[in-house]
Amino acid sequence: MRRLGFLCCGLLVGGTLAAQIPTGDLTIALTPVAGGFTSPLLVTHAGDGSGRLFVVDQAGQIWVIVDGEVLPDPFLDLSSAIVPLNGPFDERGLLGMAFHPDYANNGRFFVRYSRPRVGDPSEPCSQPGGISGCHEEVLSQFLVSADPNVADPLSEVELFAVDEPQFNHNAGDVHFGPDGYLYFSLGDGGGGNDGLADTPPSHGPIGNGQNIETALGSLLRIDVDSGTPYAIPPDNPFVGAVGLDEIYAYGFRNPYRFSFDAADGTLYLADVGQGLFEEIDVVVNGGNFGWVIREGAHCFDPFDPTVSPPTCPDAGLIDPIAEYDHSDGLAVIGGSVYRGSRFPELVGKYVFGDFSVDFGPSGRLFYLDTAGVQSDIFEFRLGSTDSPLGFFLKGFGTDEDGEIYVCIASNLGPTGTTGQVVRLGAARDFIRGDTNGDGVRDIADVIVNLQFLFVGGAPICLDAHDVDDDGALDLADPIYDLNAQFQSGPPPPAPSGACGPDPTSEPVVGGDFGCEQSSCP
């Protein structure tokens, strides 16, 4: 298949506080979709009715998945344009993409990536360990070629670029809002330990969250359908006033991922904290979300970032709708509000997670009900045994139907080929061989299994297709089922008569993640 990355936080420091995130009532399963990526950060779609999935890999490629298969050639390869990445750990690279709402007709899409900076090579700009940080964060437009699965690499039009003094805090997301404008996020330009600040709250050379005359530490909004190369929406908060015209909201540290609720347009943003708190914000026009005065809803002292001061000048700052401390993770990974149809119990809840608890492959998956002022966070149960995720959580995405996909990898940094894309769904008991999910095993299930093997498509439940329970999906499964139904052969291994849990582990079709979806009560 294809090739994984990172994004993170600050340094883990002590002194917290809130109770640990509880396990909720929702049990999920993760169905494998594709693997072999380096560092998949995002899954998206073109909105053109094709059903294709596009995977943004931090290493510089955008891959296309058609009917469950990764096409051999990338949609776009920017690996030669991005900065050289530090394999063990890096937050730069190809970070985000968004298709124009009228992509089916105009072929326009937009990407965020990190490229080498042009300038004085003697200027100090490095991190401990010799990692070079100086670079530019770029927003560019590209066009699709005559081949719908290949972009034109020569069509690039640069829209926006800004110097980043550090190798992290790049943010990197880009989306069209329901208003038709293009939104993109930038980190504050700080490093892993913002306690090095010189004068609060300006944060000197390593942070800019409260500086409205810089793009850093902000969510920006532009009109890419007017002007050259773009126009400014007239209701951006600083139009005609002091402040950068492109800014839509500010006061962020590293707003790595944000999304719009497909139902009502609410803008949810996950801002990666430093050493104490991670937060989820509902963003409004002109809002100030507090960094570097506050981390989450708590006062922040850049001279002693391990302890939250009791007071700070926080008038006018907007509280997060949810937060958690670093006993539960290191770096929040924003997702989206679920609006699909496969998991009715999840509809209307915001799905997100954390990169890692301990800088190992220990990512976590969370959800919160978006009703109320301060939303409660819950952790999903993973399978019937509530297994740990066992991977670094890299990102999320949705398809045209609103189903949620999760990007995971075994490697911390952008190296190797351990990256995977899996689909998030409800974990339910199932009947082995009931491939159409109607609660009965009959000839219709054999037909569905044959269609899956030779035509393709998304199965309702991978485990149900593995009729002989050998961990492989192949022709032996419908043959086994035919023999069992019509030749007095042995029945499929349990559960084959009534709904029940899967007692065995299928490493090929999903391991201990279980059944993705079934009609069992």
PyMOL commands that set and color helices and strands:
alter all, ss='L'
color gray80, all
select helices_A, chain A and resi 103-106+194-196+204-206+344-346+443-454+462-465+476-486
alter helices_A, ss='H'
color red, helices_A
select strands_A, chain A and resi 23-37+40-44+53-57+61-66+69-70+76-77+94-99+108-116+135-144+151-164+174-176+182-186+218-222+247-250+257-260+267-271+277-282+294-295+298-299+322-325+332-337+349-354+364-369+377-382+392-398+404-409+419-426
alter strands_A, ss='S'
color yellow, strands_A
deselect
rebuild
show_as cartoon
